[in-house]
């Protein structure tokens, strides 16, 4: 059997494609949704690897955003740099958060991924139509790392797909990679 979306060879028993994450057949999600992501991640090395890759993607994107912020600060404060010989001490926490938000929204809305996600093999997909508002909501927590941490933890301590942050669930979006949790958990298809 082959995945209808990417053409990868998959087993008859697979509910999701291991390569692109596409659903291959209707799977029972009741067992999956009753389990908390935090319980699943403790036992599932593929899910652990998935979240590590998402963290690496975020670090790559954070480095890019920091570079953009530094360049913009240098341009904006160039006269002071020339006159005083150093960068003025300013609080860049808010501008970094704002630039980060714009970066993530723009790239995810128009391309479906950021540079970090592209490098790590991820793509944003939506169950419904992808709107700027949905992309804004899923990225709002990236304004400050504590909010992002709480968003991820919120997704892992509530029932549902263990690859989603809480805000991803709100807007019905997924960061697709090579992980397919129902296959790993042995979730069986509904027989009626």
N, C-alpha and C positions, 0 to 999 in steps of 0.2 A: 504494500500500500504506500502511496506517496501523498505528501502534504499538498492540498490543492492551492495553497498560497505560494510556497517557496520551492516545492518539488522535492524536498528532502524525503528519503526513504524512512518510513515510520512503521511501527508494529501495529497490528490490528487492535491490540489492547490499549494503545496509547489514546488518551483523551485530548492531549495537546501535542503540538509539534515541538520536539526538543530544540529545534534550530530557531524558529521564528516565534514560537509561543501561540500560534493560531489554534483555535479550538477545532479538533478533528471530528468530534461527535458530541452529542449532548451528554454531559457528565453530571453526576449527582454532586451538587455542591453543598448539600445540607450537612454532610459529615465534615467537610472542609470548613464551612462557615461556623460550625460549632466549636471548632478548635481555634485557640488563639495563636496568632503568629509567633508570639514569644515562646510558646510551648513547641511549636513546629521547628523554629529556627534552632532550638537547643539540640535537636536530634537530626536535623537534615543538613548535611554538608553542602549540598547544592544550593540550598537557600542561603546558607552562610556565605558561600562564594558569590552568589548574586548580590548580596548586600555589601560585601567588600568591594566588588566591582563598582557598585553605585557610589560608594564612598570615594573611591579613586576618581571616578568621573567628576564628582563634586569638587574634589581637590584640584583637578586640572582646570575646571571652570573657575574656581576661586582664584587661582594663580592668574588666569587671563583677566578676570575682573579687577584684581589688584593692579595689574600692569596698566590696564585702561585708566583706572583711577589715578595712578601715579602720573601718567602722561598728561591727563586732563589737569591735574593739580599743578604740574610743571608749567603747562601752557598758561593757565589762569594766573599763576603767581610768578611768572617769568620776570616782570619788572622788579618785584621785591627780591627775587633771587639774585638778579644782577646787582642791585643796589646794596643788599645786605650780605651777599655771598652764601646764603643758606636758605633752605625752604622754611617758610614761617611755620610755627607750631600751630596747627589747626586740628580740630577733631574731625577726622574723616569717616567716622562710624556711620553717620547718616548718609553721606554721599556714596559710600561703598555699597550700602544696602540698597539705595535707589538705583545705582548703576547695575548692581547685580540683578535686581528685579527686571529692569529694562532688558538686560542681556538675555536672561532666561525666557522672558515672554516673547521677545522678538524672534529668537532662534527656534524655540519650540513651536510657536504658532506657524511660522512660515516654512520651516524645514522639518519639524518633527523631532529634532534633537539639537543638543548643544555640541560644542567641540568635544567636551569630555565624554558625553554620551556616545558620540560617534566613534571615538577612539576605543571605548570599552564595548562597543557593539550593541548599544541600546537605541530604541526609538520609542517616541511617545505615540500611543494610540488611544483613541477615544471610543467608548461604546456608543455614544451619541455623536452629534456633530461637534466638531472642535471649534469653539468660539474663543475670541480674545478674552472674554470674561472667565471662561473655564480655565484657560491657561494662566490667567492672572491669579485666580483663586488657588490653583495647585502650586503656584510659585510664591505666593505671598509670604510664606514662612521663611523664605530664603533671604529676607531682609536682614535677619539677625540669626546667628547660628543656634542660639538657645531655642528660638521658635521652630527652627528646622528639626532640632533634636526632639522637641516635644511632639511635632507632627509625625515623625517616624515612630516614636514610642507609642503614640496614640493609635497608629495603624497596627502595631504589633500586639497591643494589649486589648484590642477589640476584635470581635469575630469578623471574619472576612478573608479576603485574599491576602496571604502573607507577603506579597510583593508590592503591596500598596501602602503609601503613607495615608494618614487619615484624610488629608485634603484631596488625595487622588480618588478616594472612595466617594467623597462629596460630589465630585464632578465626573465620576465614572470614567476615569482615565487610568491607563497602565503604562509602565515603563517596561517594554517588552525586551527580553533577552533570550537566553537559552534555557531558562528555568521553567519547569512546568509542575507546579506543586501537586495537582491531583494525581498525576502519574506516580510521583514519589510517595504519596501517602496511601496509594492503593485504593483510591476512591473508585467505586464501581459504577457502571452505568445503571440508571433506573430501569427496572424491568417491570413493565405494566401490561 
